[in-house]
Structure formats: structure tokens, C-alpha cells
Amino acid sequence: MRIVSDTRGPVLEARALSKEYRLSRGRHGLRLGAARDVSLSLRPGVIVALVGESGSGKTTVARILAGQERPTSGQVLLDGVEVRPAQREAFRTYKRSVQMVFQDPFSSLNPVHTVRYHLERPVQIHGRASGRAAVAAAASELLEDVHLTPPEHFLAKFPHELSGGQRQRVAIARALAARPRVLLADEPVSMLDVSIRLGVLDLIDQLRSRFDLAVLYITHDIASARYFAEETLVMYAGEIVERGPSEEVTQKPAHPYTQLLVSAAPDPDRLGRQLGARPELSRAPAVGRSGSSLSTAVGCRFSPRCPLADDRCRTQSPPLATIDRQRAAACWRLDVAAPQLLNTPPPERGKPIAI
């Protein structure tokens, strides 16, 4: 994993973002809380991973940051200035600065248009070049940036004539057409063959370094977050439950949910080996069961699945508490779940824990 010493301030920030969707009409209609009090910051040249299972709210956060959804509450700031969609010119500038790469490269590209159209159109809209020759040259340069060479071999093709990896590279090139400062990558390799995933991740890493991009990498694969991102945020049922440097989060997970994700990761270094002495975690419900925002749990939203949950966990929601200078977790039972991080011995088996 790369260690970044860049101390520049964040280019993009989310402060206490929450998003609710109304599922039924009326004053007391049913609401879905897709994201709750989510805060994160993206710095130039740094990759941050947002990890969680399907339905945890990761894409909702990305869509809010991309300007495709408005938050119910909270703030989005670009260079410390709050983004307001009602201010159209400022929001247009924001949209140029923050671009998104979607999960499915086939559905995100218009099947009736060629690669040339997908690249030349944003070049013209965002004012990267003017004049027919200059626009065509910019499109060719974008293909070279994503290693689709020679460009003339791809410009006249339609999306269905490309492989999945090639389509995703075209989608990345289209995002680069705006010369963004932030790239939101929503599960960019989950729809691709395993054999080509590493190549696409390496490409994003190269672009991050070359263009000094701030990158939010959204994934359900915590093992790839370890190798690809400097910081990892773990999300469950719309809430951030753990955050910290990727190496530390994956090697010494604090939250029981993170521990389950790590133990389930197919990693040759056996990221889950530290759970071998924890038989109670092996009896936890399967990670594949949905931790969606539709959960009706009171208190800690992971408590119905957590093998360590007690009465407090089921009635009171834990705050995201600081473990050390760089790490935090939202769990009442950290003294049991991660005693090595708190420098406290685990309680004796069968002995009640003081709260």
C-alpha cells in the first residue's frame, strides 16, 4: 500500500450528510434513511475507500457528492465552500470538478453512439477544446490516457463492440474529459472479469498520480481497499461504523462488522487470521445477509447480527468514537471486540462486562 504524506487540505468534503427517501405519502409516511450523518474528506492525490455490502448506502453517498441527489441534511463543500445547486453557474463549475465512474460500463454508455461521440461531446460541453480538429485531438488524447491505443482503432466503435474492460476505460476517459479534480469510482471493477480488474485499478491509480486526483473508491471488497486506498471507511446500514488507515483497518479491525468483512475476504495473506481465536465471531450471521438502510433495529443497527451485542447495544446507538489519532469506530463493545487496540485485557469468559 502507498503511504501518502501530502498534508494539503481537502478538495471535497461531506459534513453530516443524511438522505431520506419517502416510500409512502402522508405526514407520517414511511421513510427510508439511506445515509445518516456521513462525513468524509477527499484530498488531492489520495484514494479513500468506502466499503460495505449491498444496500449499505455507499452509492447514495456517491450520488450526493456527484450532485445527482440532494441531501436531506448536511453539507457538501468544494474547497471549503458549500455547494448550492440553486446557484447554477457555481454548480456547473462543481460538476466539472467532480466526475463519477459508474459500476456498469455498458449501461452507462449510450449504445447508439460511438466512442468518438462519448468523448467529443463532453470535451465540447466543458470547453476543453474548440474547433473540429482540436476536439478530435482531445478525444484521441483521452483514449491514450486510458491506454486504448491506437485511438483510431476505437473511436468509430460502438459500446457493444468493446470488451467490458475497454468499455470501463472509455467511461473513465469520458470522466477525464471535464478535467476533474475529484473522481468518484462506484464499484468500477465489480462488473468486470477477475483477470482484468487489477489493470483497471492500476489505471485509476496512475491517473490519480498523474492528474493529482482525489479519488473515492466505492467497493464491497475490503481486501482490494487495503491495497488500493490510503484510508478506509466502513459503512453499514447507512452509517459509518469504522474509519482509519487501510492497512490498520484490515489488519486490526475494531468493529465486529469490519471483522466479519475481513474474515470473509479471500486474501492470500489471510486477513482474517486474527479471528481464529474468536469462536463467537464464527457463529455470527453470514455477511451476505442484507445490512440495508431498511433495517428496523433500535440502537446499534448491527446489533441483530452482532454476536457481542448486549442490552445497551439494542437500545442505544453508539457514536463514532476515537480509538487513536487516526482511527474511530462506532461500537459499545470495543473492550471485547478489539481489546488490543484499547490496551485493555478482554473480560473473563462468562464474567459480565462493566458498562
Helices and strands as residue ranges (DSSP letters): E 12-22, E 31-42, E 47-51, H 58-65, E 73-78, E 81-82, H 88-97, E 98-101, H 115-125, H 132-145, G 151-153, G 159-161, H 164-176, E 182-186, H 194-211, E 214-219, H 222-228, E 231-236, E 239-245, H 246-251, H 256-264, G 271-275, H 279-282, H 311-315, E 321-322, E 328-329, H 334-337, H 339-342
